[in-house]
């Protein structure tokens, strides 16, 4: 069973029931991960605020 890189808590994931694009959240620290691969299981941390920063850069460039 994979563990959360942030807090080392075991992530409760049914490997045969997840699909690419699913979002998994750590029950202990709340960090969210997107499933980017299922065989083998690969998770990518979802960065909060990243979209807002990209929007701000786009708005600044337009001025």
C-alpha positions as CSV (number, residue, x, y, z in Angstrom):
1,X,0.0,0.0,0.0
2,X,1.5,3.4,-1.0
3,X,2.1,6.0,1.7
4,X,1.7,9.8,1.6
5,X,5.0,11.5,0.9
6,X,4.0,14.4,3.1
7,X,3.2,12.6,6.3
8,X,4.1,8.9,5.7
9,X,0.5,7.8,6.4
10,X,-0.7,4.8,4.4
11,X,-3.0,5.9,1.6
12,X,-6.2,3.8,1.6
13,X,-6.3,3.0,-2.1
14,X,-8.0,0.0,-3.7
15,X,-5.5,-0.4,-6.6
16,X,-7.9,-2.4,-8.8
17,X,-10.6,0.2,-8.3
18,X,-8.8,3.4,-9.3
19,X,-8.5,4.9,-12.8
20,X,-6.2,7.5,-14.3
21,X,-7.5,11.0,-13.4
22,X,-9.0,9.9,-10.0
23,X,-8.1,12.2,-7.1
24,X,-7.0,10.6,-3.8
25,X,-6.7,12.6,-0.6
26,X,-4.6,11.7,2.4
27,X,-6.9,11.2,5.4
28,X,-4.2,12.4,7.8
29,X,-2.9,15.7,6.2
30,X,-5.4,16.3,3.4
31,X,-2.8,16.5,0.6
32,X,-4.5,15.6,-2.7
33,X,-2.9,13.4,-5.4
34,X,-4.1,12.6,-8.9
35,X,-3.7,9.1,-10.2
36,X,-1.5,9.4,-13.3
37,X,-0.8,5.7,-13.9
38,X,-2.4,2.5,-12.7
39,X,0.2,-0.2,-13.6
40,X,2.3,0.5,-11.7
41,X,0.4,3.0,-9.5
42,X,1.7,6.5,-10.0
43,X,0.4,9.5,-8.1
44,X,1.2,13.2,-8.7
45,X,0.6,15.8,-6.0
46,X,-2.1,18.4,-6.9
47,X,-0.6,21.8,-6.3
48,X,-3.1,24.2,-4.8
49,X,-3.1,27.8,-6.1
50,X,-1.1,26.9,-9.3
51,X,-4.0,27.7,-11.6
52,X,-4.5,31.1,-9.9
53,X,-0.9,32.0,-10.3
54,X,-1.0,31.1,-14.0
55,X,-4.1,33.2,-14.4
56,X,-2.4,36.2,-12.8
57,X,0.6,35.8,-15.1
58,X,-1.7,35.8,-18.1
59,X,-3.5,38.9,-16.9
60,X,-0.3,40.8,-16.3
61,X,1.1,39.9,-19.7
62,X,-2.1,41.4,-21.4
63,X,-1.6,44.8,-19.8
